[in-house]
Amino acid sequence: IRSTRNRKGPSVYTQEEQDLIASLSGQTPHSPNSFSPDYTDLFGEQRFPIGFREEGYLGDCTLQEISMDFSVPICYLADVIASWGSPLPIDPHSRLGDLVTGEQAFAILEAIHTLDIAELHSRYSEDCLLDLVDYYDLDLKEAFEFCMARGWSLPFGVRTFLRVEQEEELLDVLGAEGY
């Protein structure tokens, strides 16, 4: 499992954004868990310790943890984050604070508490793209290219669960037998 905390290169956040993320996650300069010289990467940038998660702060949770804690489909979270321009593919083990701004994290929190979770689940296919092409005996490359041509974001690559209407269009156009 690859974590974005170990990626090479400079942070995608400015120091001002890192400070904002730290403040939104309840960290203060005097907090023992705040950004500190004890947690720096190879480029000297301050980082939270690996595995750090303080209960109650969404920015410090991974997408997988948010999905499990709030029963929200991880494909919904990834769709929203991809629509905001996060680079693809999205690692489900990435911390939300590493993928979005504080304002965007707050928007996700609002959505989690206001949307009908059952309706969110019903929006997505029960199978990922890889399983769909296997079940309907379709060509994976052709299906993937079709999705790209339609401009559909595949935040988890071929392991992405398409929205129901996308799945129906894919199967209709590619002539899935038995559909």
Buried (B, 14 or more C-beta within 10 A) or exposed (E): EEBBBEBEEEBEBEEEBBBBBBEBBBBEEEEEBBBBEEBEBEEEBBBBEEEBBBEEBBBBBBBBBBBEEBEBBBBBBBBBBBEEEBEBBBBBBBBBBBBBBBEBBBBBBEBBEEEEBEEBBEBBBEBBBBBBBEEBEBEEEEBBEBBEEEEBBBBBEBBBBBBEEBBBBBBEEBEBEEE
